[in-house]
């Protein structure tokens, strides 16, 4: 597809998407429309992260949920105020335990590098790992118990560092990037199926840690009241300009304050998305981006040209995962709470895949459009499905089995719809709504 | 002597029997994944949801049969509903193959396209199951629940520790033995089975010898659907049916298939048991076990549990990573059947 038609199509589809938000604003409410818009932006950032991995390099990552959850955890660890009591109760022992873990890993790596290959090396590594396990566990267990028993109803965890929340977004990206480096180091270079299954596994492990290490994240007890980058609605209501604006719009001050907060979030998210987009586009059109596509399209040829395929894959895997981590951190910031129980693979991993495939893998605008579009329908499918179920069965009695079943099932209908959308795209528009634009100039 | 016997009974009750039952369920699941990989050459991410779907259909038929007053006496009614469940699942899978995968086969698409298509089907099955039976937990085990109960065993043996054998566990092991034996007989002895192995080994050569690819693919799907329903129903009888668990089974099942060697049926069975026993062995608290063997002053503090059950995913994962690092083709050198 040439660049001019692609530009026209992009513009058209984005305008249509914008209209959809206006429709929601009029039919349902503007507040809802803005909320959906903000979540769409986060989904778009995640889709952009995946597009960098899948679209640029053809890496099959199904562990997005884990990276997003790591980003979310970073928000808690950075922005929440520290719990002094918990630190004095078990902070020192916990740090000692972590030190032992670190020492074990370093010792194992040193032995691996120094000793010659063979049984001695394997035995030595096994011995180090076993001793390290018991040593760190001896410090870890009492520490975890002590920390978790500090006022369990309110804290029961170490808390964070009390730093500004914006910093946690970067930390979230770095954490996710580090995890990606580790997993990439092991599985990149193997078959793509193996990468897929390994990332599926790492996501489950990250989630298990976040759910069950209560001393670190409070686990399923959730962390509420995360510091916000924008003012509170209640404070905004009191200000002069909000009251003025409310009078001028013929609305009430609380409503205008709520809308203002949402617009502020939209502003933050939009600017982050634009910056990321600029980087992604620049990278895609640079020699680096051309090299990535060359590797994706023919690994053997690229490798013969002297490109270090595994290293480039690792690079792109880390970058993409870091963006997903950033999106995860933004999501938790906007929610104002960290709820490990809410991370489910279908919504955080596979839905992002639908976004990228439907939007157009390899095209950054496509990924963003896919993110916004799919999230929009994911949220709106429930009211639409409910309305459909009610309309279709309006002739039946309210307690008819078929009717209750359909109305109850409406929420799950969106799963079927998403599956169908993915399969139909794969079949009839395999390159997505906005296909990849060939960068070659004639 | 009695202490040693007690310790052994404890192990049998909490490790050997549950491990064997769980291993059988994983082995059946991994066999389905590995067969599809051997013939169609992609990792089928919809397999866990296929298991959930087959189990759901079987549960619905079980309820229907129970409503009619039909029962198998001491055996669970689900056994009677199983063939119906398998038939419906095969039907669904074949429709999906015809409407989804066959087009991409015609296009000679890359394996990853099939993988993405299986993600789409995963969404659809997932939604269907939740719409039809709901996301909650269902119990459908009936008939005689226990073959040996703890009390009976204690009275019979005079030991302090009891041994429990639930009928679902015994049933799982017996059905798996029969199914695996039948599958291997089919692959090794029958003409169709041999043609499948040939196709898996070398597609072009098999085509030249007159093997019809569509027929091989059809049989592969029939076998995969049968195995998935079997595995799902046995798991559901053993641990209760809740749709989300079947998604989480995907990781241990893939781990089992890869550990054994993707595409190798023997490997899938071995992998299933390796993964299951590693999980059970590493998450069991050995305190009671040691209390029979060690003198009082040597008893360690705590539960003597290597890993909390919350981290059982980590075990499948670590096994997977170790195999990928040391022997990426798996124990039985995968890729052919």
Boltz contact constraints between the chains, C-beta under 6 A:
constraints:
  - contact:
      token1: [A, 186]
      token2: [B, 321]
      max_distance: 6.0
  - contact:
      token1: [A, 190]
      token2: [B, 328]
      max_distance: 6.0
  - contact:
      token1: [A, 192]
      token2: [B, 112]
      max_distance: 6.0
  - contact:
      token1: [A, 193]
      token2: [B, 43]
      max_distance: 6.0
  - contact:
      token1: [A, 194]
      token2: [B, 324]
      max_distance: 6.0
  - contact:
      token1: [A, 197]
      token2: [B, 254]
      max_distance: 6.0
  - contact:
      token1: [A, 200]
      token2: [B, 251]
      max_distance: 6.0
  - contact:
      token1: [A, 201]
      token2: [B, 251]
      max_distance: 6.0
  - contact:
      token1: [A, 201]
      token2: [B, 317]
      max_distance: 6.0
  - contact:
      token1: [A, 204]
      token2: [B, 251]
      max_distance: 6.0
  - contact:
      token1: [A, 204]
      token2: [B, 313]
      max_distance: 6.0
  - contact:
      token1: [A, 205]
      token2: [B, 313]
      max_distance: 6.0
  - contact:
      token1: [A, 205]
      token2: [B, 314]
      max_distance: 6.0
  - contact:
      token1: [A, 205]
      token2: [B, 317]
      max_distance: 6.0
  - contact:
      token1: [A, 208]
      token2: [B, 310]
      max_distance: 6.0
  - contact:
      token1: [A, 208]
      token2: [B, 311]
      max_distance: 6.0
  - contact:
      token1: [A, 208]
      token2: [B, 313]
      max_distance: 6.0
  - contact:
      token1: [A, 212]
      token2: [B, 310]
      max_distance: 6.0
  - contact:
      token1: [A, 350]
      token2: [B, 119]
      max_distance: 6.0
  - contact:
      token1: [A, 409]
      token2: [B, 131]
      max_distance: 6.0
  - contact:
      token1: [A, 412]
      token2: [B, 127]
      max_distance: 6.0
  - contact:
      token1: [A, 412]
      token2: [B, 130]
      max_distance: 6.0
  - contact:
      token1: [A, 412]
      token2: [B, 131]
      max_distance: 6.0
  - contact:
      token1: [A, 415]
      token2: [B, 123]
      max_distance: 6.0
  - contact:
      token1: [A, 415]
      token2: [B, 126]
      max_distance: 6.0
  - contact:
      token1: [A, 415]
      token2: [B, 127]
      max_distance: 6.0
  - contact:
      token1: [A, 416]
      token2: [B, 124]
      max_distance: 6.0
  - contact:
      token1: [A, 416]
      token2: [B, 127]
      max_distance: 6.0
  - contact:
      token1: [A, 418]
      token2: [B, 123]
      max_distance: 6.0
  - contact:
      token1: [A, 419]
      token2: [B, 120]
      max_distance: 6.0
  - contact:
      token1: [A, 419]
      token2: [B, 123]
      max_distance: 6.0
  - contact:
      token1: [A, 419]
      token2: [B, 124]
      max_distance: 6.0
  - contact:
      token1: [A, 422]
      token2: [B, 120]
      max_distance: 6.0
  - contact:
      token1: [A, 423]
      token2: [B, 100]
      max_distance: 6.0
  - contact:
      token1: [A, 423]
      token2: [B, 120]
      max_distance: 6.0
  - contact:
      token1: [A, 426]
      token2: [B, 117]
      max_distance: 6.0
  - contact:
      token1: [A, 427]
      token2: [B, 103]
      max_distance: 6.0
